[in-house]
Amino acid sequence: MDQTQIDTGFMSRALALAQEAKTVGEVPVGALIVDPRTKAIIAQAANAPISNHDPTAHAEINAIRLAALAIGNYRLGGLWLYVTLEPCAMCAGAIANARIERLIFGATDPKGGAVVSGTRFFEQPTCHWRPEITGGVLADESAALLKAFFKERRK
């Protein structure tokens, strides 16, 4: 199995988590943290700021917290983060602080993204850790889920 197939498979799982978030009224974003050596999912989460009454409860932050607890370390070196939407500045900061080795995301976020859009967090001279970045994995599916969610909310 090549890397594209592996990335697509894990992003499909992240999309399923995003769909679960949508069903409870959260913005549909899903994330998971994987150990690439074993292909094991260490943690998985969805957006939950509304449910948790916590503005920091983005899918990425939730997955990072769960992974840190699972491995007993706040450093997640060697692990990969899959997320359906380009991370915001807050999540990019958490990714850097956790030392995530590789970030794989789906759709870009022209309004709130901070990886290839907006501030380009990892390109800033003050950024102390830069993961390998792969964007656009199942981007159309991720974007379609978000568009449908917001279209429904505007009715």
N, C-alpha and C positions, 0 to 999 in steps of 0.2 A: 504494500500500500504506500503510495507516495504522499508527500507532505500536504499537497492540496486536498487529497481525499481525507486525510486525518483532520486537517483544519475544518473542512466542510462538515465532517461528522460531529466534531465538538461544537461547532457553531450551530448546528441543527439542534443540539441539546440546549444551548443557550437560548435559541428561539423558542423552544418549548417552555422554558422558564419565563421568557418575556410574555408569552401567551397566557401563562398562569397569572402573571401580574395584571395583565389586562382584564382578566375575568373578575378581579377584586377591585377594579377601578384605579389601579396604579398605572403610570406611564409604562408601556410595555418594553422593558429592558431586562435582559437576563445576562448573567455572567457565571463563569466557572473557572476554577483554577485547577490546572492539570500538571501532573508530573510527567514530563515528556519521556523519561526513561522507561517508565512502566505503563504509560498511557492511562494511568489511574486518575479519576476525578477526586481531588482532595477536598474541594468545597464547591458548592453551587448556591446561587442566590438570585433573587429578582429585586427590582425596585420595591421599596417599602416605606418611603417618606410619609405617605398619608396614613398607612396602617400603623406605623410605629410612632407617629407624631414626632418625627426626627428628620430634619432637613438634610442630614448627612447620610441617610439610609439609602444611598444609591446602590444599585446592584453590585458594582465593583467594590465599594467599601464593605458591603455585607459579605461578599465572597472573601475578601482579604481578611476580614475579622475571623470568619469561620476557619479559613485555612491556617491562620496563625495559631488559633486554638488547637486545631487538629494536629499540627506538627510540633506544637510547643515552642514556637519561636516567632518573634515579630519580623524576622528576616525571611523572605520567601525566595531566596536565591535559587536559581535552577528551575523554578516553576513558571508556567505560562498562564496568562490570563486571557480568556476569550470573553468578549462582550459584544452585544448586538449593536451598540451605538458608540461612536467615538467618545471617549471620556472627556469630561469637563475638567477645568483647572483643579478643582478639589480632588477629583479622582486621580488625575495625573500626578498630583503631589503625593497621594497615598501610594500609587504604583512605584514612584521613585523611592519613597521612604521604605517600602517593603522590599525593594531590590528585585522586583519581578524581572525575570530574564527576558521574556518575550511577551509582547502585547499583540493580540489579534482582535481586530474589531470589524463589525459589519458596516453599517451605514455611517456616512460622515454626518456631522452636525454643524452646519454653517453658522447657526446662532449661538450655540453653547459649547461646541467642541473646542478642545485645546491641544490636540495632537497634530492634525494637519490643517485645521481651521483655526480661526481666532489667534490666540496668543502663542500657539506652537510651543507649549511648555517645555518639551524635551530639547528644544533648540536654544533655550535661554542660557546665557553664560552662568547663571546662578544655579542651574539644575545640576545636581551632584550625581545623578544616576540616569542613564538612558537605556531603556530596554530596546531590544530589536523590535521593530514595528512592522506589522502586516495589516493593511487595511483593505476593505472591500470584500471580505469573505461573506458570501450570502447577503451582500449589501441590498440588493433589490427586495429580497424577502423581508429584511429588517426594516427597510424604509416603508414598505407597503403596510406592515403591521402598525408602525407608528402613524402613518397617514390615516389609516382606517380608524385608529383610536381617536385621533384629534378631530376627524370629520364627524364621528359619532358624538363627541362631546359638544360640538358646536351646534348640534340640532336643537 
